[in-house]
Amino acid sequence: MKRFHLAVASCLALIPSNPSPAQEPPQEPPQVLVTDSGVQTVTIGPGAPPHTVGLQGHRQTIVIDTAAQTYALRYVVARDPNNPQAAIPGEGYIGMPRPSDQNWYAGGFFDLWLNGQSIGGVLIHSLTGRSSGSRGTADFVFDTSQAVVRVRFVAKAGGDCLYAQALWEPKVEIKSVRVAVRCYPSAFVSDADRHVLTPARGLEQGERAELDVANEWWTLYYDSIYDAGYIGPTRRGVGPCAMLWVPGQTEKARFTVGSYGIETVLDLKPALRDFRFVFFDYAGKKNDAAKADLRGRAETLLEELTPFAFTDPSLAHWPLPQKQAEIQQVLASVPEDKEAAAQYERWGRELAAQFKLVHSGSAGAIMAEANAARTIGEWERGLPALKLKALLNEI
């Protein structure tokens, strides 16, 4: 399991006290922890969607703890025994099991469709999680027949929300783009009273809405019975959830306020290649407090989201020459390990080529960055054992 630490700046600013420097040493900032479960393979058992039972399940989870909130993002599919490049989603493929497995659904809350085809039918190329400077990142990269797609989630240190970007390099003409998101507000219950709030109105359970996309560009999903802390016959209410998007990239937005789950569908402008969102899980927060929070912050979040730099500093500024000099010094102490020397030499050549393509921003940059992220992970995982071996050789 991989763990990385972040220095902190905030999405939702945490305001420190100001002790006199002469009286107290500087306070260590809170840290963000990013954890990668690695790929987990299971046999899918009873209780799962029937079409997946008995198949091999492919799962991987990235956890990002900002010190203010902990989000987990999961890739979860079944494998097609007749096609190793295919994936069989159960109820979805990108899930959010934390802060709560309801709200943005752990079994699949985010689904992207290009030209009428979900990208979830292709086995993921890579899922990587990293930390750098003031943020944590989780990247889902897919190589589909329509496009190479990256869905990136970013949490800012000290923050309580997730910024998300869907970015792609098309292989064919993209004529339609659709994002569908699914939530179960506050609890998995059938005795619910679901509601959706927009900037302009509130909608009750059973109502269908097509939004005025110029003026309704965020939605808050809640249950008036299962408010945070409410204890029902079988479930406890955890609180609401919300999302925000850029109105200028949207053609249509619609949903029905279902009595169990709510699916919101956004038809996006197919001429664009970069789509942005913000997701909240208000677990532990009462409905009224969440409403006030989102109403108070929405305009600022939108102003921040439109120019938000989704570039990953940990990759854009990874110091390859410095890392190569470091590894050469270690390898000099283990001259017998020809395999490690050859491996790191190959990784260095690959990273140099990948970074060149990433920095060019040309076609292939998404895949080059994804491959660089995987290579860096392997590079850094292998280094401690090699350093230990070098140390033992010097004793």
C-alpha angles and dihedrals in degrees: 000000000000123000128189131178129219133203109231141251119147146252088188100027118238107210112220125207117253109231117178111267088226091057103042136020116248113282117247107243117241113264134227119224122208115194128186117200093199121225113317122197120203139162107248111237139194117308094045121104105295095239090061101043112119094016126113112267123217115204137168130168132198115197120199116190111189094181088248097056139003119223126184124195119195137193109208128171142132120249121241107234090207098048120037092194094055129087128203111209115210101202095336141324109237110058137173110216095170143092079018132348091225118054099053095022120251091211093057129324104163124056125172121199125194119189090347095308125110114229087219093082091075120072109252117261093214145339114202133172125200143163128219134167106318102351148057122221136200118190125196109190123189130184104204134166089255101046148328102264133194121191106192126189120195128190118191117220112267089014133130101205141063123234112208134194130188108200129171148174108219123226093187134020109293108219100167136025124188133176120194120190126189132203139169101208114230098329147013096250138133096206089069136134104209125194137178123206123201129179088266108035151354122248126202133216112292096023121123120212138190106192130227092241095201092059106020107061103139133052132196118199120204145152119232093206101038097050117161109297096014112136115211131183093279108002143041122225114245101186137261135300134214146190136202130195140180108271094207092064095052130090099176138002123189145157144160117232097238125200092235115013129012123213118196117197123201120191105205132199107271095208089068125081102192123062125179136202143166121217128197130190104193093194109170094017124113119240095249092049092050092049091051092046096051094042090051096048106032098093092047092047091051091050089051096043098055095062095025111145105230090179110126108234092198089065101030092055102029103143102231097173091050092047091048091052090050094050093046089056091052093045090052087067093052103044091159093064098086092157093059091046092052092045095053092044090054092046090051092054092047093049093049090055093043094050091049090056093043093052092048091059090213129135110305095035094115093054092041090055092047091051091046090053091053093046093049089051091053091045093053095042091055096047102077094054091047092050091050090051090050091049092051090050090057096051 
